[in-house]
Every structure is written in C-alpha cells, then in structure tokens.
Amino acid sequence: METVLITGASRGIGRETAKLFSKNGFNVVINYNKSEKDALELLSEIKNAAAIRADVSNRKEVFEMVEKANSIFGGIDILVNNAAVAGQMLFQDISEEEWNRIFDTNVKGAFNCTQAVLPNMLNKKSGKIINISSIWGITGASCEVHYSASKAALIGFTKALAKELGPSGITVNCVAPGVINTDMNSSIPKEVMDALKEETPLGKIGSPEDIANTIFFLASKKADFITGQVISPNGGFLI
Ligand code: NAP
C-alpha cells in the first residue's frame, strides 16, 4: 500500500485530497499545524491514516513528522506540498515579518518537506512530488505580491527539481488552482467573488474536489510520463 503525505490537510483542498486518497486505498499522513480539532475529525472519518502536527516552516518539526510517518507506514511514496498562507495588502504595507511568514510557509515549507521525504524516494528510485501553486503565481495578483511571488517560486522549484530527480525515477509536478471555495478566500468580499465567477468561462468557483482530482491524477500511474509540468484547473479563468 502506498503512502501519501499531504501538508495542510486539516482544511480545504488538503482535506479533500486526503479523503480521496484514503477512499482509493492509500495510507494517508494528515499534516496540520493549528487546526488540531479539524485534523482529528478528519482522522476519525477516513481509513489508514495518521494525523501529525508540524509547522512546515519549522525544519525540526518537519523531519520529526516524517520520521514518525516512516515508523508508522514505512516511507512516503507521494508528497503533496499543499500547506500555505495568504494575505491581501498593498505592496508598500508588506512588513518584513509578513513577507517571511508567507515565504517561510509556502516556499521553505516545500523545501523542508521535500528534503525530509527524499531519502526514501531516492532509495526506492520512485516517488511523486506535487506542489500546489496558484494561478496568481502564473499571472500575478494585485495586492498579493508576496503570495504571488511565493507561488511563482514553487513553479521554478518544480521545474528545476523535476530535471534533477527525473533520472532517479521521481516525478515533480505542480498544480496551479484557480479560485476555489475554501477558508483561504473567506475574507474576499462577495462582490469580488461574484466578479471572479463572472470572469470564469465555466461560470463557477472551483471546489476543493476539483483540485483533489487533479492532484490524484498526477499521483497515479496514469501520470508516470508527466514531470516538470504545471496543470491549472481554473475553469478557463486563465487560458
Ligand atoms: P486553507 O483552506 O486556508 O487551508 C490551508 C491549510 O494549510 C490548512 O490545513 C492549514 O493548517 C495549512 N497550513 C497553513 N500554514 C501551515 C503551516 N505552517 N504548517 C502546516 N500546515 C499549514 O487553504 P486552501 O484554499 O485549501 O489552499 C490549499 C493550497 O491551495 C494552498 O497551497 C493555496 O495557496 C492553494 N491555492 C488555493 C486557492 C484558493 O482559491 N483557495 C487558489 C489557488 C491556490 P492549520 O489550519 O492546521 O494550520
């Protein structure tokens, strides 16, 4: 049985992704940071899972989490670097702390988690790493420069690592979702969400399931010849 580690699986896209993998017979490591109640509730709902707390920006906690996961399931086969934080503000108002909060979680988090799971993948000469970027990492979002830059960084990370790890039989891909109905967008005013919906050719906001399905495909054998790619499920918002 293969094992997937999903960072930020307590809520939103990560949570749906955990459910989908579990339903399809994978062992699932539910990583969470602050939302312990949500993570434990998810744990009680799905099979073959473990919930492990770690702040992905904290290298020590990440390595301890992977060590624990390895001792339970015997190695991570699939890593989904999903955990992220966002923020909306004018560029001039971004403090150094705020910049670091975004980059430490969204970019350093992926660096930490990937380095922690790699030894097992390299030993097995197989593995799948899926990084969750955003349409804003491709096209840029006004008043979200730090978030957009962090998500663009994950695209570069994906492409470079795919070249480096291809000869070791490990694929690295990126999912860049459009606007999705999760807590991350809860502070966006309704008029703005309606306008985004209007601008989307398919006429709707995406669901966490839409993104979970794309992640699941990239983790499957059907995607064995795909690496270094950015797939953007976005309803046609960005074509
Ligand atoms: P969400 O509902 O806000 O959930 C974020 C998840 O990340 C939570 O489970 C949270 O866990 C976790 N997290 C945050 N900081 C963490 C840390 N330091 N360590 C470990 N976990 C941490 O967000 P979402 O909408 O599902 O977003 C998931 C991914 O999709 C993100 O990479 C996001 O950038 C991307 N994305 C989202 C959208 C969208 O419209 N929603 C669009 C494009 C891309 P705790 O609550 O336990 O701390």
Boltz pocket constraint, residues with backbone or C-beta under 6 A from the ligand:
constraints:
  - pocket:
      binder: B
      contacts: [[A, 7], [A, 8], [A, 9], [A, 10], [A, 11], [A, 12], [A, 13], [A, 14], [A, 31], [A, 32], [A, 33], [A, 34], [A, 35], [A, 36], [A, 54], [A, 55], [A, 56], [A, 57], [A, 81], [A, 82], [A, 83], [A, 84], [A, 85], [A, 105], [A, 132], [A, 133], [A, 134], [A, 135], [A, 176], [A, 177], [A, 178], [A, 179], [A, 180], [A, 181], [A, 182], [A, 183], [A, 184], [A, 185]]
      max_distance: 6.0
